[in-house]
Amino acid sequence: MKRLACLLPLLASLAAAAPAIDRTGDELTVRTARHTATFAADSGLLHTLALADGTPLLVSSRVYNDVLPDGRKGFGPKATDPAKATPQADGSVVVEVAGQLLDAEGNPHPVFPLGYRARYQFDDSAQVRLAVSLVPEFDSEAVYGFAAHILSLAAHREFFVNTADGLISELAATRSTRTYQSEGEPLSMENPYLGVVLQSGQVVVFRFVAGVDSLLNIFLHDSGTGPTHLFLAQLSGPTSRQTRKGDAWTHELVIETIPLADWGKTTP
């Protein structure tokens, strides 16, 4: 009985640390000891990500496609069903959603329809794992245009990128502009990551664990006044790619948050 009594505080702390899932209608929120994540009701995609104390990390995310070969533009995400949160045996929570990219009238592209899938995994660590796919629902020998997964970051003061030529870093821009593009400075293929130092003093690292070669361009677009947008582009301008119906373009990331004082004590 004495041994059991000693274990009770530990068991209570483990139970208290279990991620919480809150759903009101189509609104979904996941809370862990480290993070609070909300999901957009219409797309089912991650909407905001913050530290448990409310410090914002991501302020929105979406997928979309624009300016396909026939000139049509403005296709955004619409979930087929609300995002589903499922507790896992290891104590984490997985959120999954699937949908289509639709125009303002709610229609897919008549020739180049695209679906999407997303999977997010949360636990009590400093990491959030995600896998996002765009799924062509057509065959093409050479499709081109623009299609991307976009993560909008809280205001930052510096960014850094581990390129094929080494680690680079620059201060945030003061005007609307692209500050980094993999088309000009390819990511390291051995250890591909990039990140930002937020004005809050948090370092947010985006580490690619799979599928970086499925992206035709990766770039940061600084607003100059607020959020910075990380574009992970499966289609980018005139560069074409072959597609087969149902063959997904998938990339997987680990997002890790590190206090600035601890940055450099660990390798991304």
C-alpha positions in Angstrom: 0.0 0.0 0.0 2.9 2.3 0.8 4.4 1.7 -2.7 1.0 2.4 -4.3 0.7 5.7 -2.3 4.1 6.8 -3.7 2.9 6.2 -7.2 -0.4 8.0 -6.9 1.1 11.5 -7.5 3.0 10.3 -10.6 -0.2 8.7 -12.0 -2.2 11.8 -11.3 0.4 14.0 -13.1 0.4 11.7 -16.1 -3.4 11.8 -16.2 -3.4 15.5 -16.0 -1.0 15.8 -18.9 -3.2 13.9 -21.3 -4.1 16.2 -24.3 -7.6 17.6 -24.1 -10.0 17.6 -27.1 -12.8 20.2 -27.2 -15.4 20.3 -30.0 -18.2 22.8 -30.4 -20.0 22.1 -33.6 -17.3 22.0 -36.3 -14.9 23.9 -34.2 -12.1 21.8 -32.8 -9.4 22.6 -30.2 -6.6 20.4 -29.0 -4.8 21.4 -25.8 -1.6 19.8 -24.4 0.8 20.8 -21.7 2.8 22.7 -24.3 0.4 23.9 -27.0 -3.1 24.9 -27.9 -4.2 24.3 -31.5 -7.4 25.3 -33.2 -8.7 24.0 -36.5 -10.7 25.9 -39.1 -14.3 24.7 -39.3 -14.5 25.0 -43.1 -11.2 23.5 -44.2 -10.4 21.3 -41.1 -6.8 22.5 -41.4 -4.7 23.9 -38.5 -5.9 27.4 -37.9 -3.8 28.6 -35.0 -1.0 27.2 -32.9 0.1 28.8 -29.6 2.1 27.9 -26.6 0.1 26.9 -23.5 0.5 30.5 -22.1 -1.1 32.0 -25.2 2.1 33.1 -27.1 1.1 32.8 -30.8 3.3 30.7 -33.1 1.1 30.1 -36.2 -1.8 32.5 -36.9 -3.3 30.5 -39.9 -2.7 27.9 -42.5 -4.3 26.8 -45.7 -3.8 25.1 -49.0 -4.8 26.6 -52.4 -4.2 26.5 -56.1 -4.1 29.4 -58.5 -3.4 30.2 -62.2 -3.6 26.7 -63.6 -2.9 26.2 -67.4 -6.4 27.5 -68.4 -5.9 30.7 -66.3 -8.5 29.9 -63.7 -7.6 30.9 -60.1 -8.8 31.2 -56.6 -9.4 27.6 -55.4 -9.5 27.1 -51.6 -9.9 24.3 -49.2 -13.2 22.8 -48.1 -13.3 19.7 -45.9 -15.4 16.7 -46.9 -16.1 16.1 -43.2 -15.1 17.9 -40.0 -11.6 17.3 -38.8 -11.4 14.2 -36.6 -9.3 14.0 -33.4 -8.3 10.5 -32.2 -6.5 9.7 -28.9 -3.6 7.3 -29.5 -2.2 4.5 -27.3 1.0 6.5 -26.7 -1.0 9.4 -25.2 -0.8 11.6 -28.2 -3.7 13.0 -30.3 -3.9 12.7 -34.0 -6.1 15.1 -36.0 -7.0 14.1 -39.6 -9.0 15.8 -42.4 -9.5 15.4 -46.1 -11.2 17.7 -48.6 -11.1 19.4 -52.0 -10.0 22.7 -53.4 -13.1 24.6 -54.6 -13.8 27.9 -56.2 -16.0 30.7 -54.8 -19.1 28.9 -56.0 -18.1 25.6 -54.3 -17.0 23.8 -57.5 -13.7 21.9 -58.1 -11.6 22.8 -61.1 -13.3 21.2 -64.1 -10.1 19.9 -65.7 -7.4 20.0 -62.9 -9.3 19.1 -59.6 -7.2 18.8 -56.5 -8.0 17.1 -53.2 -6.0 17.4 -50.0 -5.3 15.4 -46.9 -3.7 16.5 -43.6 -2.6 14.7 -40.5 -1.3 16.4 -37.2 0.0 14.8 -34.1 0.2 16.4 -30.7 1.8 15.3 -27.5 3.4 16.9 -24.4 6.7 17.5 -26.1 7.9 20.7 -27.8 7.2 19.2 -31.2 4.1 19.1 -33.4 4.2 16.7 -36.4 2.2 17.2 -39.6 1.9 15.7 -43.0 0.0 17.5 -45.7 -0.8 16.2 -49.2 -2.2 17.7 -52.3 -3.8 14.9 -54.4 -4.3 15.4 -58.2 -7.6 14.0 -59.3 -6.5 14.0 -62.9 -3.8 12.7 -65.2 -1.4 15.1 -67.0 2.0 14.9 -68.6 2.9 18.5 -67.8 0.7 20.5 -65.4 1.9 23.9 -64.2 0.5 26.9 -62.3 0.7 27.5 -58.5 -0.4 25.3 -55.6 0.8 25.5 -52.1 0.4 24.7 -48.4 0.9 28.0 -46.5 1.8 28.4 -42.9 1.4 32.0 -41.6 3.8 32.7 -38.7 3.5 35.2 -35.9 5.6 38.4 -36.4 9.3 37.6 -36.3 12.6 39.5 -36.2 15.0 37.1 -37.9 14.8 34.0 -40.1 17.4 31.2 -40.8 17.7 28.4 -43.3 19.9 25.4 -43.5 20.8 25.5 -47.2 23.0 23.2 -49.4 25.8 25.8 -48.9 25.4 26.1 -45.1 23.3 27.9 -42.5 22.1 31.4 -43.5 20.2 34.0 -41.4 18.8 37.5 -42.1 16.7 40.0 -40.3 13.0 40.3 -41.1 12.1 42.5 -44.0 10.4 45.9 -43.4 8.3 45.7 -46.5 6.3 43.0 -48.4 8.8 40.8 -50.2 10.0 37.3 -50.6 13.0 36.9 -48.3 14.1 33.3 -49.0 13.4 30.9 -51.9 14.7 27.4 -52.4 14.6 27.9 -56.2 17.7 30.1 -55.7 19.2 28.7 -52.6 18.2 25.0 -52.2 17.7 23.5 -48.8 20.2 21.0 -47.5 19.0 17.5 -48.4 20.9 15.9 -45.5 19.3 18.1 -42.8 16.6 20.3 -44.4 15.2 22.9 -42.0 14.4 26.5 -41.6 12.9 28.7 -38.9 12.2 32.1 -37.4 13.0 34.0 -34.2 9.7 35.4 -33.2 9.4 38.8 -31.6 8.1 37.0 -28.5 11.6 35.5 -28.1 10.6 32.0 -29.2 12.5 30.1 -31.9 10.2 28.1 -34.2 12.0 25.4 -36.3 10.4 23.7 -39.3 12.3 20.4 -40.0 11.4 18.4 -43.0 11.3 14.7 -42.3 9.9 13.5 -45.6 8.8 14.8 -49.0 10.9 17.9 -49.3 11.6 16.7 -52.9 7.9 16.8 -53.7 8.0 20.7 -53.3 9.0 22.7 -56.4 9.7 25.8 -54.3 9.8 26.8 -50.6 9.8 30.4 -49.8 9.2 32.9 -47.0 7.1 36.0 -47.9 7.4 38.7 -45.3 4.5 41.1 -45.0 6.7 43.8 -43.5 4.2 44.7 -40.9 2.9 41.4 -39.3 2.7 37.7 -40.1 5.2 36.0 -42.4 4.0 33.3 -44.8 5.9 30.1 -45.3 4.9 28.8 -48.8 5.4 25.1 -49.5 4.7 25.0 -53.2 3.8 21.8 -55.1 3.3 23.8 -58.3 5.4 27.0 -58.9 5.0 29.1 -62.0 6.0 27.7 -65.4 7.8 24.6 -64.0 5.7 21.6 -65.0 5.3 18.2 -63.5 3.7 14.9 -64.5 0.7 13.8 -62.5 -1.3 10.7 -62.1 -4.7 10.6 -60.6 -4.5 9.8 -56.9 -0.7 10.1 -56.6 -0.3 12.5 -53.7 2.3 15.2 -53.3 3.1 14.8 -49.6 5.5 16.6 -47.3 6.0 15.9 -43.6 7.3 18.4 -41.0 8.2 18.6 -37.4 7.5 22.0 -35.9 9.6 22.6 -32.7 9.5 25.6 -30.4 12.7 26.4 -28.5 13.2 29.4 -26.1 15.8 31.8 -27.5 18.0 31.3 -24.5 18.2 27.6 -25.3 18.8 28.0 -29.1 22.1 26.6 -30.0 22.2 24.1 -27.1 20.4 21.6 -29.4 20.8 20.7 -33.0 17.6 20.9 -35.2 
